[in-house]
Amino acid sequence: MRLDQLNFNHLFYFWRVAKRGHLTRAAKELHTSQSAISAQIRQLEQRLGEDLFAREGRRLVLTDAGQLVLAYAENIFGLGQEMLGRLQGRTAGITRLRVGSVATMSRNYQKNWIWPLLADPSVVLTLESGLLEGLISRLVQHQLDVVLANETVPSDPDRPLHCRYLGSQPISLVGPANRWRAQSLRIPQDLDGLDIVLPGPRHALRAQFDALCAAAGVSPRLRAEVDDMAMLRLIARDSGCLAILPEVVVQDELRTGVLVTVGRSTELQEHFYAITTTHPHRIEVLENLLARVLEKR
C-alpha cells in the first residue's frame, strides 16, 4: 500500500472511535451513523491488511496493530489541530497566546507573569483556569500553548511534556494590622489553638503545612479552607483570622497596611512551573517570556 492510497478520512473516523472506545459516542460527535463509521473503518482495515479493533462484549478494544495506528493518528491529527490553532491566532501580525493556569494559583502571580505580554500590542491573550489534569489534556490537544502550575506533572511517554521551573516563594502567615502589627509567630510552633484560614486540600502547599503541624504536635483551629486564591485573599483581608498563604496573594493589602506579615517559614515553599508540549515548533513570544523569567531567578 502506498501513501497516496491511504484514506485520511477513514483514518480520522478510526481515530475518533479509538479515542472514545465506543461507536455510538463517536457517531454522535461526528453527526453520522454507526454503520457509516463501521464501513469506513472496515475499509481502512482492508487497506492496511490488519484488524484494528476486537470486540469485548459491547466494547471495542484496540488490537496491537490498532494501538500502533492510533499512536500515529494522534500525531497526525494533533499536528492538524495545532496548525489550525496557530492559523486562527495569527492574523494581521497578531500572535494569540493561550494560557491555562491551575485554579489554586494566585491571581496576582498570574498577573505579574503575563504583564509583559499585556504591554505588547502584537499579542492577544486567552486565559483560562481549571484543574491541572483538564488543562494538561487541553495542552496535549493543542488547545492551550502553556499551562502555569504550582506542581509538576508525572512523566508519561504517551504524552511528552516539558515542565520548566519558574521559581518559588516562601509562605507567610498574615493577619489584620490592627491586631498583629507588632507581633511575630513561629510556623507552626506558635499556632496551636489559633483561628486560621488555609489553602484547600487540593493546593500543593496544604500537604506541606499539615505535615509540619503533625510533626510539631500543633493543632490550629481551622476556620476556613479555600482553593480559590482570590477568595482566600478576601477572607484573609476581612475575617480577622490569621491566614497561611504566599505573600503575592495579598501583595496589595500588605502594601497598603491592611494586613501585616506575622511570620514566615522557609520550610514551606510554593513552586511555579510552565508546562508546554515538547513539539519543536515554538511560539517566539512565549519562549522570550520564559527566557526572561528564568534569567531573573
TISELUM-350797 format. One record per residue (C-alpha): residue number from 1; x, y, z. Coordinates in Angstrom, 2 decimals, padded with zeros to 5 digits, always signed. Each point is the difference from the previous one (the first is absolute). Layout:
N
{seq: NUM | u: X | v: Y | w: Z} $
...
//
This chain:
297
{seq: 1 | u: +000.00 | v: +000.00 | w: +000.00} $
{seq: 2 | u: +001.32 | v: +003.44 | w: -000.97} $
{seq: 3 | u: -000.56 | v: +003.20 | w: +001.96} $
{seq: 4 | u: -002.23 | v: +001.44 | w: -002.74} $
{seq: 5 | u: -002.31 | v: -002.99 | w: +000.51} $
{seq: 6 | u: -000.54 | v: +000.81 | w: +003.69} $
{seq: 7 | u: -003.41 | v: +001.59 | w: +000.56} $
{seq: 8 | u: +000.48 | v: +002.54 | w: +002.77} $
{seq: 9 | u: -003.74 | v: +000.35 | w: +000.47} $
{seq: 10 | u: -000.12 | v: -003.69 | w: +000.93} $
{seq: 11 | u: +002.97 | v: +000.54 | w: +002.30} $
{seq: 12 | u: -001.76 | v: +002.97 | w: +001.64} $
{seq: 13 | u: -003.11 | v: -002.09 | w: +000.72} $
{seq: 14 | u: +002.19 | v: -002.76 | w: +001.45} $
{seq: 15 | u: +001.77 | v: +002.58 | w: +002.21} $
{seq: 16 | u: -003.24 | v: +001.34 | w: +001.44} $
{seq: 17 | u: -001.40 | v: -003.45 | w: +000.70} $
{seq: 18 | u: +003.29 | v: -001.11 | w: +001.59} $
{seq: 19 | u: +000.01 | v: +003.10 | w: +002.23} $
{seq: 20 | u: -003.58 | v: -000.63 | w: +001.14} $
{seq: 21 | u: +000.12 | v: -003.80 | w: +000.04} $
{seq: 22 | u: -003.62 | v: +000.00 | w: -001.12} $
{seq: 23 | u: -001.65 | v: +000.25 | w: -003.41} $
{seq: 24 | u: -003.17 | v: +001.69 | w: +001.26} $
{seq: 25 | u: +001.83 | v: +002.89 | w: +001.67} $
{seq: 26 | u: +002.30 | v: +000.52 | w: -002.96} $
{seq: 27 | u: -002.94 | v: -000.05 | w: -002.44} $
{seq: 28 | u: -001.85 | v: +002.60 | w: +002.07} $
{seq: 29 | u: +003.04 | v: +002.29 | w: +000.11} $
{seq: 30 | u: +000.59 | v: -000.39 | w: -003.74} $
{seq: 31 | u: -003.70 | v: +000.44 | w: -000.88} $
{seq: 32 | u: -000.14 | v: -003.22 | w: -002.00} $
{seq: 33 | u: -001.28 | v: -003.55 | w: +000.42} $
{seq: 34 | u: +001.72 | v: -002.90 | w: +001.69} $
{seq: 35 | u: -000.28 | v: -002.05 | w: -003.18} $
{seq: 36 | u: +001.79 | v: +002.69 | w: -002.03} $
{seq: 37 | u: +002.88 | v: +000.12 | w: +002.49} $
{seq: 38 | u: +000.22 | v: -003.81 | w: +000.15} $
{seq: 39 | u: +000.15 | v: -000.19 | w: -003.79} $
{seq: 40 | u: +002.83 | v: +002.53 | w: -000.20} $
{seq: 41 | u: +002.00 | v: -001.72 | w: +002.73} $
{seq: 42 | u: -000.44 | v: -003.35 | w: -001.79} $
{seq: 43 | u: +001.34 | v: +001.57 | w: -003.19} $
{seq: 44 | u: +003.00 | v: +001.35 | w: +001.92} $
{seq: 45 | u: +000.67 | v: -003.46 | w: +001.48} $
{seq: 46 | u: -000.24 | v: -001.57 | w: -003.46} $
{seq: 47 | u: +002.48 | v: +002.52 | w: -001.42} $
{seq: 48 | u: +002.41 | v: -000.52 | w: +002.88} $
{seq: 49 | u: -000.49 | v: -003.76 | w: +000.09} $
{seq: 50 | u: -000.41 | v: +000.08 | w: +003.79} $
{seq: 51 | u: -002.87 | v: -000.17 | w: +002.48} $
{seq: 52 | u: +000.04 | v: +003.20 | w: +002.06} $
{seq: 53 | u: -002.75 | v: -000.86 | w: +002.50} $
{seq: 54 | u: -001.16 | v: -003.08 | w: +001.87} $
{seq: 55 | u: -003.39 | v: -000.20 | w: +001.69} $
{seq: 56 | u: -000.31 | v: -000.76 | w: +003.71} $
{seq: 57 | u: -003.72 | v: -000.08 | w: +000.66} $
{seq: 58 | u: -001.30 | v: +003.40 | w: -001.06} $
{seq: 59 | u: +003.41 | v: +001.62 | w: +000.21} $
{seq: 60 | u: +002.54 | v: +000.53 | w: -002.76} $
{seq: 61 | u: +003.55 | v: -000.79 | w: +001.06} $
{seq: 62 | u: +003.04 | v: +000.92 | w: -002.06} $
{seq: 63 | u: +002.14 | v: -002.81 | w: -001.35} $
{seq: 64 | u: +003.80 | v: +000.30 | w: +000.02} $
{seq: 65 | u: -000.20 | v: +001.34 | w: -003.56} $
{seq: 66 | u: -002.75 | v: +002.38 | w: +001.09} $
{seq: 67 | u: +002.20 | v: +001.35 | w: +002.81} $
{seq: 68 | u: +002.78 | v: +000.66 | w: -002.51} $
{seq: 69 | u: -002.32 | v: +001.73 | w: -002.48} $
{seq: 70 | u: -001.53 | v: +002.08 | w: +002.82} $
{seq: 71 | u: +003.44 | v: +001.27 | w: +001.07} $
{seq: 72 | u: +000.66 | v: +001.28 | w: -003.52} $
{seq: 73 | u: -003.55 | v: +001.37 | w: -000.36} $
{seq: 74 | u: +000.48 | v: +001.99 | w: +003.22} $
{seq: 75 | u: +003.07 | v: +001.66 | w: -001.51} $
{seq: 76 | u: -001.66 | v: +000.62 | w: -003.36} $
{seq: 77 | u: -003.20 | v: +001.56 | w: +001.32} $
{seq: 78 | u: +001.72 | v: +001.64 | w: +002.96} $
{seq: 79 | u: +002.19 | v: +001.88 | w: -002.47} $
{seq: 80 | u: -003.12 | v: +000.88 | w: -001.98} $
{seq: 81 | u: -001.62 | v: +001.49 | w: +003.09} $
{seq: 82 | u: +003.19 | v: +001.91 | w: +000.78} $
{seq: 83 | u: +000.13 | v: +001.36 | w: -003.56} $
{seq: 84 | u: -003.60 | v: +001.25 | w: +000.21} $
{seq: 85 | u: +000.62 | v: +001.55 | w: +003.40} $
{seq: 86 | u: +003.07 | v: +001.83 | w: -001.27} $
{seq: 87 | u: -001.76 | v: +001.23 | w: -003.15} $
{seq: 88 | u: -003.05 | v: +001.19 | w: +001.94} $
{seq: 89 | u: +002.22 | v: +001.96 | w: +002.37} $
{seq: 90 | u: +002.29 | v: +001.48 | w: -002.66} $
{seq: 91 | u: -001.87 | v: +002.81 | w: -001.68} $
{seq: 92 | u: +001.42 | v: +003.36 | w: -001.14} $
{seq: 93 | u: +003.26 | v: -000.52 | w: +001.89} $
{seq: 94 | u: -001.82 | v: -000.89 | w: +003.23} $
{seq: 95 | u: +001.13 | v: -002.93 | w: +002.15} $
{seq: 96 | u: -002.69 | v: -001.64 | w: +002.10} $
{seq: 97 | u: +001.44 | v: -001.64 | w: +003.11} $
{seq: 98 | u: -002.24 | v: -002.44 | w: +001.86} $
{seq: 99 | u: +000.92 | v: -000.30 | w: +003.69} $
{seq: 100 | u: -001.55 | v: -002.38 | w: +002.50} $
{seq: 101 | u: +000.63 | v: +000.20 | w: +003.74} $
{seq: 102 | u: -001.04 | v: -002.26 | w: +002.83} $
{seq: 103 | u: -002.85 | v: +001.40 | w: +002.08} $
{seq: 104 | u: +002.02 | v: -000.14 | w: +003.23} $
{seq: 105 | u: +002.66 | v: +002.44 | w: -001.23} $
{seq: 106 | u: +000.10 | v: +003.61 | w: +001.10} $
{seq: 107 | u: -001.67 | v: +002.39 | w: -002.43} $
{seq: 108 | u: +002.64 | v: +002.57 | w: +000.90} $
{seq: 109 | u: +002.76 | v: -002.43 | w: -001.00} $
{seq: 110 | u: -001.73 | v: -000.64 | w: -003.30} $
{seq: 111 | u: -000.40 | v: +003.73 | w: -000.62} $
{seq: 112 | u: +003.65 | v: +000.66 | w: +000.78} $
{seq: 113 | u: +001.04 | v: -002.81 | w: -002.35} $
{seq: 114 | u: -002.07 | v: +001.15 | w: -002.98} $
{seq: 115 | u: +000.59 | v: +003.74 | w: +000.52} $
{seq: 116 | u: +002.76 | v: +000.29 | w: -002.66} $
{seq: 117 | u: -002.39 | v: -001.58 | w: -002.52} $
{seq: 118 | u: -002.72 | v: +002.54 | w: +000.75} $
{seq: 119 | u: +002.47 | v: +002.75 | w: -000.89} $
{seq: 120 | u: +000.55 | v: -001.54 | w: -003.45} $
{seq: 121 | u: -002.65 | v: +001.19 | w: -002.51} $
{seq: 122 | u: +000.82 | v: -002.90 | w: -002.33} $
{seq: 123 | u: -001.21 | v: -002.57 | w: +002.55} $
{seq: 124 | u: -003.57 | v: -001.02 | w: +000.79} $
{seq: 125 | u: -000.33 | v: -002.09 | w: +003.16} $
{seq: 126 | u: -002.54 | v: -002.70 | w: +000.70} $
{seq: 127 | u: -000.03 | v: -000.95 | w: +003.69} $
{seq: 128 | u: -001.86 | v: -002.87 | w: +001.60} $
{seq: 129 | u: +000.04 | v: -001.64 | w: +003.40} $
{seq: 130 | u: -000.76 | v: -003.56 | w: +001.04} $
{seq: 131 | u: +001.24 | v: -003.23 | w: +001.54} $
{seq: 132 | u: +003.50 | v: -001.05 | w: -001.01} $
{seq: 133 | u: -001.00 | v: -003.25 | w: -001.74} $
{seq: 134 | u: -002.63 | v: +001.72 | w: -002.12} $
{seq: 135 | u: +002.42 | v: +002.74 | w: -001.00} $
{seq: 136 | u: +002.69 | v: -002.55 | w: -000.90} $
{seq: 137 | u: -002.51 | v: -001.84 | w: -002.20} $
{seq: 138 | u: -000.75 | v: +003.24 | w: -001.84} $
{seq: 139 | u: +003.75 | v: +000.69 | w: -000.32} $
{seq: 140 | u: +000.63 | v: -003.44 | w: -001.53} $
{seq: 141 | u: -002.87 | v: +000.63 | w: -002.44} $
{seq: 142 | u: +001.67 | v: +003.31 | w: -000.98} $
{seq: 143 | u: -002.92 | v: +002.04 | w: +001.37} $
{seq: 144 | u: +002.40 | v: +001.76 | w: +002.40} $
{seq: 145 | u: +003.59 | v: +001.16 | w: -000.57} $
{seq: 146 | u: +001.22 | v: -000.06 | w: +003.61} $
{seq: 147 | u: -001.32 | v: -001.00 | w: +003.42} $
{seq: 148 | u: +001.09 | v: +001.81 | w: +003.16} $
{seq: 149 | u: +000.01 | v: -002.34 | w: +002.99} $
{seq: 150 | u: +001.22 | v: -000.24 | w: +003.57} $
{seq: 151 | u: +000.81 | v: -003.69 | w: -000.33} $
{seq: 152 | u: +001.75 | v: -002.16 | w: -002.56} $
{seq: 153 | u: -001.65 | v: -002.64 | w: -002.14} $
{seq: 154 | u: +001.09 | v: -003.66 | w: -000.02} $
{seq: 155 | u: +002.21 | v: -001.14 | w: -002.84} $
{seq: 156 | u: -002.01 | v: -001.86 | w: -002.63} $
{seq: 157 | u: +001.48 | v: -001.20 | w: -003.32} $
{seq: 158 | u: -003.48 | v: +000.04 | w: -001.56} $
{seq: 159 | u: -000.33 | v: +003.75 | w: +000.54} $
{seq: 160 | u: +003.49 | v: +001.54 | w: +000.12} $
{seq: 161 | u: +000.01 | v: +003.38 | w: +001.73} $
{seq: 162 | u: +002.65 | v: +002.57 | w: +000.87} $
{seq: 163 | u: -000.30 | v: +001.25 | w: +003.59} $
{seq: 164 | u: +002.11 | v: +003.13 | w: +000.64} $
{seq: 165 | u: +000.64 | v: +001.22 | w: +003.53} $
{seq: 166 | u: -000.77 | v: +003.72 | w: +000.24} $
{seq: 167 | u: +000.90 | v: +000.63 | w: +003.62} $
{seq: 168 | u: -001.41 | v: -000.28 | w: +003.49} $
{seq: 169 | u: -001.01 | v: +002.18 | w: +002.90} $
{seq: 170 | u: -000.17 | v: -000.52 | w: +003.76} $
{seq: 171 | u: -003.37 | v: -000.26 | w: +001.68} $
{seq: 172 | u: -001.06 | v: +002.58 | w: +002.53} $
{seq: 173 | u: -002.38 | v: +000.33 | w: +002.92} $
{seq: 174 | u: -001.98 | v: +003.24 | w: -000.33} $
{seq: 175 | u: -002.56 | v: +001.67 | w: +002.21} $
{seq: 176 | u: -001.91 | v: +003.26 | w: +000.46} $
{seq: 177 | u: +002.32 | v: +002.90 | w: +000.77} $
{seq: 178 | u: -002.11 | v: +001.34 | w: +002.88} $
{seq: 179 | u: +000.65 | v: -003.18 | w: +001.99} $
{seq: 180 | u: +003.31 | v: -001.45 | w: -001.16} $
{seq: 181 | u: +002.17 | v: +002.97 | w: -001.06} $
{seq: 182 | u: +002.65 | v: -000.39 | w: +002.70} $
{seq: 183 | u: -000.12 | v: -003.77 | w: +000.41} $
{seq: 184 | u: +001.99 | v: -002.87 | w: -001.46} $
{seq: 185 | u: -000.98 | v: -003.67 | w: +000.03} $
{seq: 186 | u: +001.96 | v: -003.14 | w: -000.84} $
{seq: 187 | u: -001.50 | v: -002.38 | w: -002.57} $
{seq: 188 | u: -001.36 | v: -002.40 | w: +001.13} $
{seq: 189 | u: +001.10 | v: +000.01 | w: +003.65} $
{seq: 190 | u: -002.01 | v: +003.08 | w: +001.09} $
{seq: 191 | u: -003.22 | v: -000.83 | w: -001.86} $
{seq: 192 | u: -001.52 | v: -002.55 | w: +002.38} $
{seq: 193 | u: -003.66 | v: +000.90 | w: +000.63} $
{seq: 194 | u: +000.07 | v: +003.19 | w: -002.09} $
{seq: 195 | u: -002.75 | v: +000.74 | w: -002.54} $
{seq: 196 | u: +001.47 | v: -000.48 | w: -003.44} $
{seq: 197 | u: -000.99 | v: +000.02 | w: -003.67} $
{seq: 198 | u: +001.81 | v: -002.38 | w: -002.36} $
{seq: 199 | u: +000.23 | v: -000.88 | w: -003.68} $
{seq: 200 | u: -002.28 | v: -002.90 | w: -000.90} $
{seq: 201 | u: +001.07 | v: -003.67 | w: -000.07} $
{seq: 202 | u: +000.69 | v: +000.11 | w: -003.76} $
{seq: 203 | u: +002.64 | v: +002.72 | w: +000.40} $
{seq: 204 | u: +003.59 | v: -001.31 | w: -000.09} $
{seq: 205 | u: +000.82 | v: +002.10 | w: +003.09} $
{seq: 206 | u: -002.65 | v: -001.58 | w: +002.21} $
{seq: 207 | u: +001.67 | v: -003.41 | w: +000.36} $
{seq: 208 | u: +003.27 | v: +001.72 | w: +000.95} $
{seq: 209 | u: -001.69 | v: +002.04 | w: +002.73} $
{seq: 210 | u: -001.98 | v: -002.93 | w: +001.42} $
{seq: 211 | u: +003.18 | v: -002.10 | w: +000.17} $
{seq: 212 | u: +001.84 | v: +002.75 | w: +001.91} $
{seq: 213 | u: -002.83 | v: +000.33 | w: +002.51} $
{seq: 214 | u: -000.20 | v: -003.77 | w: +000.50} $
{seq: 215 | u: +003.76 | v: -000.27 | w: +000.57} $
{seq: 216 | u: -000.11 | v: +002.82 | w: +002.58} $
{seq: 217 | u: -003.14 | v: -001.30 | w: +001.72} $
{seq: 218 | u: -001.79 | v: +003.27 | w: -000.74} $
{seq: 219 | u: -003.73 | v: +000.34 | w: -000.75} $
{seq: 220 | u: -001.15 | v: +003.42 | w: -001.25} $
{seq: 221 | u: -003.77 | v: +000.59 | w: +000.02} $
{seq: 222 | u: -001.00 | v: -000.17 | w: -003.66} $
{seq: 223 | u: -002.60 | v: +002.65 | w: -000.86} $
{seq: 224 | u: -000.01 | v: -000.30 | w: -003.79} $
{seq: 225 | u: +001.80 | v: -001.85 | w: -002.79} $
{seq: 226 | u: -000.14 | v: +001.61 | w: -003.41} $
{seq: 227 | u: +001.25 | v: -001.26 | w: -003.37} $
{seq: 228 | u: -000.53 | v: +003.26 | w: -001.87} $
{seq: 229 | u: +002.77 | v: +002.48 | w: +000.78} $
{seq: 230 | u: -002.16 | v: +003.04 | w: -000.78} $
{seq: 231 | u: -002.52 | v: -001.14 | w: +002.63} $
{seq: 232 | u: +002.79 | v: -000.85 | w: +002.45} $
{seq: 233 | u: +001.28 | v: +003.55 | w: -000.40} $
{seq: 234 | u: -003.42 | v: +001.47 | w: +000.86} $
{seq: 235 | u: -000.41 | v: -002.24 | w: +003.05} $
{seq: 236 | u: +003.52 | v: +000.83 | w: +001.22} $
{seq: 237 | u: -000.78 | v: +003.69 | w: -000.40} $
{seq: 238 | u: -003.44 | v: +000.08 | w: +001.62} $
{seq: 239 | u: -000.38 | v: -002.92 | w: +002.42} $
{seq: 240 | u: +002.44 | v: +001.11 | w: +002.71} $
{seq: 241 | u: +001.59 | v: -003.50 | w: -000.03} $
{seq: 242 | u: +003.60 | v: -000.85 | w: -000.66} $
{seq: 243 | u: +000.63 | v: -001.46 | w: -003.46} $
{seq: 244 | u: +002.73 | v: -002.20 | w: -001.44} $
{seq: 245 | u: +000.69 | v: +000.97 | w: -003.61} $
{seq: 246 | u: +002.60 | v: +001.26 | w: -002.49} $
{seq: 247 | u: +000.52 | v: +003.75 | w: +000.55} $
{seq: 248 | u: -000.62 | v: +000.67 | w: -003.69} $
{seq: 249 | u: -003.67 | v: -000.88 | w: +000.61} $
{seq: 250 | u: -000.42 | v: +003.01 | w: +002.32} $
{seq: 251 | u: +002.72 | v: +002.26 | w: -001.38} $
{seq: 252 | u: -002.37 | v: +002.99 | w: -000.27} $
{seq: 253 | u: -001.30 | v: -000.40 | w: +003.57} $
{seq: 254 | u: +003.55 | v: -000.25 | w: +001.34} $
{seq: 255 | u: +001.05 | v: +003.09 | w: -001.94} $
{seq: 256 | u: -002.92 | v: +002.08 | w: +001.32} $
{seq: 257 | u: +000.40 | v: -001.28 | w: +003.57} $
{seq: 258 | u: -003.38 | v: -001.74 | w: +000.29} $
{seq: 259 | u: +001.87 | v: -003.25 | w: +000.69} $
{seq: 260 | u: +003.41 | v: -000.64 | w: +001.51} $
{seq: 261 | u: +002.38 | v: -002.93 | w: -000.16} $
{seq: 262 | u: +000.00 | v: -001.73 | w: +003.37} $
{seq: 263 | u: +002.36 | v: -002.85 | w: -000.87} $
{seq: 264 | u: +001.85 | v: -001.75 | w: -002.83} $
{seq: 265 | u: +001.11 | v: -003.57 | w: -000.53} $
{seq: 266 | u: +002.92 | v: -001.08 | w: -002.13} $
{seq: 267 | u: -001.31 | v: -003.56 | w: +000.27} $
{seq: 268 | u: -003.17 | v: +000.94 | w: -001.88} $
{seq: 269 | u: +000.54 | v: +000.89 | w: -003.63} $
{seq: 270 | u: -002.30 | v: +000.40 | w: -002.96} $
{seq: 271 | u: +001.66 | v: -000.95 | w: -003.28} $
{seq: 272 | u: -001.06 | v: +001.23 | w: -003.42} $
{seq: 273 | u: +000.31 | v: -001.79 | w: -003.34} $
{seq: 274 | u: -000.73 | v: +000.68 | w: -003.65} $
{seq: 275 | u: -001.13 | v: -003.18 | w: -001.77} $
{seq: 276 | u: +000.15 | v: -000.24 | w: -003.78} $
{seq: 277 | u: +000.01 | v: -002.77 | w: -002.58} $
{seq: 278 | u: +003.32 | v: -001.21 | w: -001.34} $
{seq: 279 | u: -000.88 | v: +000.84 | w: -003.60} $
{seq: 280 | u: +002.96 | v: +001.66 | w: -001.74} $
{seq: 281 | u: -002.11 | v: +002.84 | w: -001.44} $
{seq: 282 | u: +000.08 | v: +002.66 | w: +002.69} $
{seq: 283 | u: -001.89 | v: +003.26 | w: +000.44} $
{seq: 284 | u: +002.62 | v: +002.74 | w: +000.02} $
{seq: 285 | u: -001.81 | v: +002.37 | w: +002.35} $
{seq: 286 | u: -000.47 | v: -002.80 | w: +002.55} $
{seq: 287 | u: +003.61 | v: -001.16 | w: -000.25} $
{seq: 288 | u: +001.23 | v: +003.58 | w: +000.50} $
{seq: 289 | u: -002.18 | v: +000.42 | w: +003.09} $
{seq: 290 | u: +001.19 | v: -003.29 | w: +001.51} $
{seq: 291 | u: +003.62 | v: +000.96 | w: -000.70} $
{seq: 292 | u: -000.46 | v: +003.33 | w: +001.82} $
{seq: 293 | u: -001.60 | v: -001.71 | w: +003.00} $
{seq: 294 | u: +002.82 | v: -002.54 | w: +000.24} $
{seq: 295 | u: +002.64 | v: +002.76 | w: -000.21} $
{seq: 296 | u: -001.54 | v: +001.73 | w: +003.03} $
{seq: 297 | u: +000.09 | v: -003.11 | w: +002.21} $
//
